Amino acid sequence: MVNIAVLGYGTVGSGVVEVLFKNRESLQRKAGQALQVKYILVRRDFPGDPHTDLMVRDFNQILEDPQVQVVAEVMGGLEPAYTYTRACLERGKSVVTSNKELVAQYGAELLQIAREHHVNYLFEASVGGGIPIIHPLHLCLAANEIEEIAGILNGTTNFILTKMIQEKMSFADALALAQQLGYAERDPAADVEGHDACRKTCILASLSFGEHVYPKDVHTEGITEITSEDVAYAASCGCVIKLIGRAKRGAPGEKIQAMVSPALIRHDSQLGTVDDVFNGILVRGDATGDVVFYGKGAGKFPTASSVVGDIVDCVKAADTIPSLTWKPSQGGNVADPQDNVTRMYLRCSSEQAGLGYAKSLFGEIQPLSREGQPSEEFAFIAPAMAEREINAKIANLEEMGVTISGKIRVLDY
């Protein structure tokens, strides 16, 4: 008999408990042992809940019980999740989690503690929700040198952008709809400002490239500045705007390239067709080429499915899974975003200077147009060059009295 404790009983935690009870028989066959939920750590009462007899308020009751072998941490946030997770691992209890913020900040340390105590720290649900991506990276694609990862990693922002693209909604109206439907929180900052996608990007980069990548080192932009005008200009050249988290292995001796930002990508590309609340993650391996993982990246049962899958893996594992690891780092291992080479979409306005002056600065630009375009507004895509050089040329434009109203990278995914 394997005893399980669940820390947290919100959307994901209640889903984990429900799946464990509903699919208990098949899960036990897969695990090869009987499974039992012994504790659910809660912060408040849940009157009428069928599992109130399992609920406790004191974490130490779980920590001090030697019969608890696997703990599912689905509380979210850094504290007390970090303290609880570390304590469980040090007591020889495996921990599984959906907590992307915790893994992105402390993953290397917690993986090392798990190894030292011959248990596991698993986090399949932290990146893709119900989309398997962590297991494929360290097991199925183990023969590959992962060269690059790029993805639509946040369903809320993808829903908002889809509404802006397909239904011509403003950002504010699309966000309000996302909140009404329960896709966006009352405070949507973690999603719309890109922090959620950044944490997921860091986890994928750390696992793919073998050293811890911290969110503080990854240049992150959200979608709050995207306008209907930008959407229209993107459509005029066969593109859509998506929030893309990406990480690329540096050449030997060079730093990792990593960034989260809106991007123009071809509407018929591998990621350009990922709409609504769905996520898509492209993995570029030296042997497989491009592999794309697609599905719902969040939600009660998709996320619970991944958490429970990790529980089964912990039960089946004889020791720490050796392939799920990366080295600690002191940070500073991400390249300066100013060195990033990219094409850039620019939306400008000026009473005098226009596309001619932009062409004299940038060279072979791609002019864009849209319906209802004001006479003083112009937009174009600049050719690929380092962002440092692009920003210098933008400064020259501004010296000529040009106002830059929109600036979005153009990517090939």
C-alpha positions as CSV (number, residue, x, y, z in Angstrom):
1,M,0.0,0.0,0.0
2,V,1.3,3.4,-1.0
3,N,0.0,6.3,1.0
4,I,-0.4,9.7,-0.7
5,A,-0.8,13.2,0.7
6,V,-2.2,16.1,-1.4
7,L,-1.1,19.6,-0.4
8,G,-3.8,22.0,-1.5
9,Y,-7.4,21.5,-2.4
10,G,-8.1,24.2,-5.0
11,T,-8.9,23.6,-8.7
12,V,-6.0,21.2,-9.3
13,G,-5.8,19.6,-5.9
14,S,-9.5,18.6,-5.9
15,G,-9.0,17.3,-9.5
16,V,-6.1,15.2,-8.3
17,V,-8.1,13.7,-5.5
18,E,-11.1,13.0,-7.8
19,V,-8.9,11.3,-10.4
20,L,-7.2,9.2,-7.8
21,F,-10.6,7.9,-6.5
22,K,-12.4,7.7,-9.8
23,N,-9.6,5.7,-11.6
24,R,-8.2,4.0,-8.5
25,E,-8.5,0.4,-9.9
26,S,-6.7,1.1,-13.2
27,L,-4.1,3.3,-11.5
28,Q,-3.3,0.5,-9.1
29,R,-2.8,-1.9,-12.0
30,K,-0.4,0.5,-13.6
31,A,1.4,1.3,-10.4
32,G,1.6,-2.4,-9.4
33,Q,0.5,-1.5,-5.9
34,A,-2.5,-0.3,-3.9
35,L,-2.9,3.5,-3.7
36,Q,-4.5,5.4,-0.9
37,V,-5.1,9.1,-0.3
38,K,-4.3,9.4,3.4
39,Y,-4.2,13.2,3.8
40,I,-5.4,16.4,2.1
41,L,-3.8,19.6,3.5
42,V,-6.3,22.4,3.5
43,R,-6.5,26.0,4.7
44,R,-10.3,26.2,5.2
45,D,-13.3,23.9,5.7
46,F,-15.1,22.2,2.9
47,P,-18.5,21.4,4.4
48,G,-20.3,18.6,2.6
49,D,-17.2,17.4,0.6
50,P,-17.0,13.6,0.5
51,H,-13.3,13.6,1.6
52,T,-13.6,15.8,4.7
53,D,-12.3,12.8,6.8
54,L,-9.0,13.1,5.0
55,M,-8.5,16.8,5.5
56,V,-5.9,18.2,7.9
57,R,-4.6,21.7,8.7
58,D,-1.2,20.8,10.1
59,F,1.5,20.0,7.6
60,N,3.6,18.4,10.3
61,Q,1.0,15.7,10.6
62,I,1.9,14.7,7.0
63,L,5.6,15.2,7.4
64,E,5.9,13.1,10.5
65,D,3.9,10.2,9.2
66,P,6.4,7.6,7.9
67,Q,3.6,5.8,6.0
68,V,3.3,8.7,3.6
69,Q,5.5,7.9,0.6
70,V,4.3,10.3,-2.1
71,V,3.2,14.0,-1.7
72,A,1.4,16.0,-4.4
73,E,2.2,19.7,-4.0
74,V,-0.5,21.6,-5.8
75,M,-0.6,24.8,-3.7
76,G,1.1,27.1,-6.1
77,G,3.5,30.0,-5.2
78,L,6.9,29.9,-3.6
79,E,6.0,29.7,0.1
80,P,5.1,27.6,1.9
81,A,5.4,25.3,-1.1
82,Y,9.2,25.4,-1.2
83,T,9.6,24.8,2.6
84,Y,7.1,21.9,2.5
85,T,8.6,20.3,-0.6
86,R,12.1,20.5,0.7
87,A,11.1,19.0,4.0
88,C,9.2,16.1,2.4
89,L,12.2,15.3,0.1
90,E,14.6,15.4,3.1
91,R,12.3,12.9,4.9
92,G,12.5,10.5,2.0
93,K,9.1,11.3,0.5
94,S,8.8,11.7,-3.3
95,V,7.1,14.9,-4.4
96,V,5.1,15.7,-7.6
97,T,3.9,19.2,-8.5
98,S,2.1,21.4,-10.9
99,N,3.9,24.5,-9.4
100,K,5.8,26.1,-12.3
101,E,6.9,29.1,-10.2
102,L,8.6,26.8,-7.7
103,V,10.3,24.6,-10.3
104,A,11.5,27.6,-12.3
105,Q,13.1,29.1,-9.2
106,Y,14.3,26.1,-7.2
107,G,14.2,23.1,-9.6
108,A,17.9,22.3,-9.6
109,E,18.1,22.4,-5.8
110,L,15.1,20.3,-5.3
111,L,16.2,17.7,-7.9
112,Q,19.5,17.5,-6.1
113,I,17.9,16.9,-2.7
114,A,15.7,14.2,-4.2
115,R,18.7,12.4,-5.6
116,E,20.5,12.6,-2.2
117,H,17.6,10.9,-0.5
118,H,16.8,8.4,-3.3
119,V,13.4,9.7,-4.1
120,N,11.9,11.7,-7.0
121,Y,10.8,15.3,-7.7
122,L,8.5,15.2,-10.7
123,F,6.7,18.1,-12.4
124,E,5.1,17.1,-15.7
125,A,2.1,19.3,-14.9
126,S,4.2,22.4,-14.4
127,V,4.7,23.3,-18.1
128,G,2.0,21.8,-20.4
129,G,-0.8,21.0,-18.0
130,G,-2.2,17.9,-19.6
131,I,0.3,18.0,-22.5
132,P,3.2,15.5,-22.0
133,I,6.4,17.4,-22.5
134,I,8.8,16.8,-19.6
135,H,8.8,13.0,-20.0
136,P,9.4,13.2,-23.8
137,L,12.3,15.6,-23.3
138,H,14.3,13.5,-20.9
139,L,13.2,10.0,-22.1
140,C,11.6,9.7,-25.5
141,L,13.9,12.4,-27.1
142,A,17.0,11.4,-25.1
143,A,18.9,10.4,-28.3
144,N,18.6,14.0,-29.5
145,E,20.6,17.1,-28.8
146,I,17.8,19.5,-28.2
147,E,18.7,22.6,-30.2
148,E,15.7,24.8,-29.7
149,I,12.3,25.0,-28.0
150,A,9.5,27.4,-28.9
151,G,5.9,27.4,-27.8
152,I,2.6,29.0,-27.1
153,L,2.7,28.2,-23.4
154,N,-0.1,30.2,-21.9
155,G,-3.8,29.4,-22.8
156,T,-5.2,32.7,-21.5
157,T,-3.1,34.9,-23.7
158,N,-3.6,32.7,-26.7
159,F,-7.4,32.9,-26.1
160,I,-7.2,36.7,-25.9
161,L,-5.1,37.0,-29.1
162,T,-7.4,34.5,-30.9
163,K,-10.4,36.7,-30.1
164,M,-8.5,39.8,-31.3
165,I,-7.5,38.1,-34.5
166,Q,-10.7,36.2,-35.4
167,E,-13.4,38.5,-33.9
168,K,-11.7,41.9,-34.1
169,M,-12.0,42.4,-30.4
170,S,-9.9,44.9,-28.5
171,F,-7.4,43.7,-25.9
172,A,-9.6,45.0,-23.1
173,D,-12.8,43.3,-24.4
174,A,-11.0,40.0,-25.0
175,L,-9.5,40.0,-21.5
176,A,-12.9,40.7,-20.0
177,L,-14.3,37.8,-21.9
178,A,-11.5,35.5,-20.7
179,Q,-12.2,36.6,-17.1
180,Q,-15.9,36.0,-17.6
181,L,-15.3,32.5,-18.9
182,G,-12.8,31.7,-16.1
183,Y,-9.7,31.5,-18.3
184,A,-8.2,34.6,-16.7
185,E,-7.8,35.5,-13.1
186,R,-9.2,38.7,-11.5
187,D,-5.6,39.8,-11.5
188,P,-4.4,38.6,-14.9
189,A,-0.8,40.0,-14.7
190,A,1.0,36.6,-14.5
191,D,-0.6,35.7,-17.8
192,V,-0.9,38.9,-19.8
193,E,2.5,40.2,-18.8
194,G,4.2,37.0,-19.8
195,H,5.5,35.7,-16.3
196,D,3.7,32.4,-16.6
197,A,5.2,31.7,-20.0
198,C,8.6,32.8,-18.7
199,R,8.6,30.3,-15.9
200,K,7.6,27.5,-18.3
201,T,10.3,28.5,-20.7
202,C,12.9,28.4,-17.9
203,I,11.9,24.9,-17.0
204,L,12.1,23.7,-20.6
205,A,15.4,25.4,-21.1
206,S,16.9,24.0,-17.9
207,L,16.0,20.5,-18.8
208,S,17.0,20.7,-22.5
209,F,20.3,22.5,-22.0
210,G,21.4,21.0,-18.7
211,E,21.8,24.0,-16.4
212,H,19.3,26.0,-14.4
213,V,17.9,29.1,-16.1
214,Y,16.3,31.7,-13.8
215,P,13.2,33.8,-14.8
216,K,15.0,37.0,-13.8
217,D,17.5,36.4,-16.6
218,V,14.9,35.9,-19.4
219,H,13.7,39.0,-21.2
220,T,9.9,38.9,-20.9
221,E,7.2,40.9,-22.6
222,G,3.5,40.4,-22.4
223,I,0.6,41.2,-24.7
224,T,-0.8,44.3,-23.0
225,E,0.5,46.6,-25.8
226,I,-0.9,44.6,-28.7
227,T,-3.6,46.6,-30.6
228,S,-6.2,45.9,-33.2
229,E,-4.0,47.9,-35.6
230,D,-1.1,45.5,-35.1
231,V,-3.4,42.5,-35.7
232,A,-4.6,44.0,-39.0
233,Y,-1.1,44.7,-40.2
234,A,0.0,41.2,-39.3
235,A,-3.0,39.7,-41.2
236,S,-2.0,41.8,-44.3
237,C,1.2,39.8,-44.6
238,G,-0.2,36.4,-43.8
239,C,0.7,36.4,-40.1
240,V,-0.9,36.2,-36.7
241,I,0.4,37.4,-33.4
242,K,1.2,34.9,-30.7
243,L,2.9,35.1,-27.3
244,I,6.0,32.9,-27.8
245,G,8.4,31.6,-25.2
246,R,11.6,30.3,-26.8
247,A,15.0,29.0,-25.8
248,K,17.9,28.1,-28.1
249,R,21.2,26.3,-27.2
250,G,24.2,28.6,-27.6
251,A,27.2,27.6,-29.7
252,P,30.0,26.0,-27.6
253,G,31.2,28.6,-25.1
254,E,28.2,30.9,-25.7
255,K,25.2,31.6,-23.6
256,I,21.7,30.3,-24.0
257,Q,19.3,32.5,-26.0
258,A,15.9,32.8,-24.2
259,M,13.0,35.2,-24.4
260,V,9.3,35.5,-24.0
261,S,7.5,38.1,-26.3
262,P,4.7,38.6,-28.7
263,A,5.7,37.6,-32.3
264,L,4.4,37.7,-35.8
265,I,4.4,34.2,-37.2
266,R,2.9,32.7,-40.4
267,H,-0.8,31.9,-39.9
268,D,-0.3,28.5,-41.5
269,S,2.9,27.6,-39.6
270,Q,3.2,24.8,-37.0
271,L,2.4,27.3,-34.1
272,G,0.4,29.8,-36.1
273,T,-2.6,27.4,-36.2
274,V,-2.7,26.9,-32.4
275,D,-5.8,28.9,-31.3
276,D,-8.1,29.5,-28.4
277,V,-7.0,28.1,-25.0
278,F,-4.8,25.5,-26.6
279,N,-1.0,25.4,-26.3
280,G,1.6,24.2,-28.8
281,I,5.2,23.4,-28.0
282,L,7.8,22.9,-30.8
283,V,10.9,20.9,-29.9
284,R,13.8,21.0,-32.4
285,G,16.1,18.0,-32.1
286,D,19.2,17.3,-34.2
287,A,17.9,13.8,-35.0
288,T,14.1,14.2,-35.1
289,G,13.9,17.7,-36.5
290,D,10.7,19.5,-35.4
291,V,8.3,17.7,-33.1
292,V,5.2,19.6,-31.9
293,F,3.1,18.8,-28.8
294,Y,-0.4,20.2,-28.8
295,G,-3.3,20.2,-26.3
296,K,-4.9,22.1,-23.4
297,G,-2.2,23.5,-21.3
298,A,-4.3,24.1,-18.2
299,G,-7.6,23.2,-16.6
300,K,-8.6,21.0,-13.6
301,F,-8.5,17.6,-15.1
302,P,-5.8,18.0,-17.8
303,T,-3.4,19.2,-15.1
304,A,-4.6,16.6,-12.6
305,S,-4.0,13.9,-15.2
306,S,-0.3,14.9,-15.4
307,V,0.0,15.1,-11.6
308,V,-1.5,11.7,-11.1
309,G,0.7,10.3,-13.9
310,D,3.7,11.5,-11.9
311,I,2.4,9.8,-8.8
312,V,2.3,6.5,-10.6
313,D,5.8,7.0,-11.9
314,C,7.0,7.7,-8.3
315,V,5.4,4.5,-7.1
316,K,7.0,2.5,-9.9
317,A,10.5,4.0,-9.6
318,A,13.0,1.9,-7.6
319,D,15.2,5.0,-7.1
320,T,15.6,8.6,-8.4
321,I,15.0,8.7,-12.1
322,P,18.5,9.6,-13.4
323,S,17.5,11.3,-16.7
324,L,15.4,14.1,-15.0
325,T,18.1,16.4,-13.9
326,W,20.1,19.6,-14.6
327,K,23.0,21.4,-13.0
328,P,22.6,24.3,-10.6
329,S,23.8,27.7,-11.8
330,Q,24.4,31.1,-10.4
331,G,22.4,32.6,-13.2
332,G,23.7,35.0,-15.9
333,N,23.8,32.2,-18.4
334,V,21.3,33.8,-20.8
335,A,22.5,36.0,-23.7
336,D,21.9,39.7,-23.8
337,P,18.6,40.2,-25.7
338,Q,20.2,43.1,-27.5
339,D,22.4,40.5,-29.3
340,N,19.3,38.7,-30.5
341,V,19.1,38.7,-34.3
342,T,15.5,39.1,-35.6
343,R,13.2,40.7,-38.1
344,M,11.1,43.4,-36.5
345,Y,7.6,44.7,-37.3
346,L,7.3,48.5,-36.6
347,R,4.1,50.6,-36.6
348,C,4.9,54.3,-36.9
349,S,3.3,57.7,-37.3
350,S,4.7,60.9,-38.6
351,E,3.5,64.0,-40.4
352,Q,6.6,64.2,-42.5
353,A,9.0,61.2,-42.5
354,G,7.7,58.0,-43.9
355,L,8.5,54.7,-45.5
356,G,11.2,56.3,-47.7
357,Y,13.2,57.4,-44.7
358,A,12.6,54.0,-43.0
359,K,14.0,52.3,-46.1
360,S,17.1,54.5,-46.1
361,L,17.8,53.5,-42.5
362,F,16.8,49.8,-42.6
363,G,17.5,48.8,-46.2
364,E,15.0,46.3,-47.9
365,I,11.9,46.8,-45.7
366,Q,8.6,45.1,-46.3
367,P,5.8,47.8,-46.3
368,L,2.5,46.8,-44.8
369,S,-1.0,48.3,-45.1
370,R,-4.4,47.8,-43.5
371,E,-8.0,48.9,-44.1
372,G,-8.7,52.4,-42.7
373,Q,-5.0,53.2,-42.4
374,P,-4.5,56.9,-41.5
375,S,-2.4,59.0,-43.8
376,E,0.2,59.7,-41.2
377,E,0.5,56.0,-40.1
378,F,2.9,53.6,-41.8
379,A,4.1,50.1,-40.9
380,F,6.8,47.8,-42.2
381,I,8.9,44.7,-41.4
382,A,12.6,45.4,-41.0
383,P,15.2,42.9,-42.2
384,A,17.0,40.6,-39.7
385,M,19.7,42.3,-37.6
386,A,20.7,42.5,-34.0
387,E,18.2,44.2,-31.8
388,R,20.9,46.6,-30.6
389,E,21.2,47.8,-34.2
390,I,17.4,47.9,-34.7
391,N,17.0,50.0,-31.5
392,A,19.7,52.5,-32.8
393,K,17.8,52.9,-36.0
394,I,14.6,53.4,-34.1
395,A,16.3,56.2,-32.2
396,N,17.2,57.8,-35.5
397,L,13.6,57.6,-36.6
398,E,12.4,59.2,-33.4
399,E,14.9,62.0,-33.9
400,M,13.1,62.7,-37.2
401,G,9.8,63.1,-35.3
402,V,8.5,59.6,-36.0
403,T,6.5,58.1,-33.2
404,I,6.9,54.3,-32.7
405,S,3.5,52.9,-31.7
406,G,4.1,49.2,-32.2
407,K,7.2,47.0,-32.1
408,I,6.9,43.2,-32.5
409,R,9.5,40.5,-33.4
410,V,8.9,38.4,-36.5
411,L,9.7,34.7,-36.1
412,D,9.8,31.6,-38.2
413,Y,8.0,28.8,-36.3
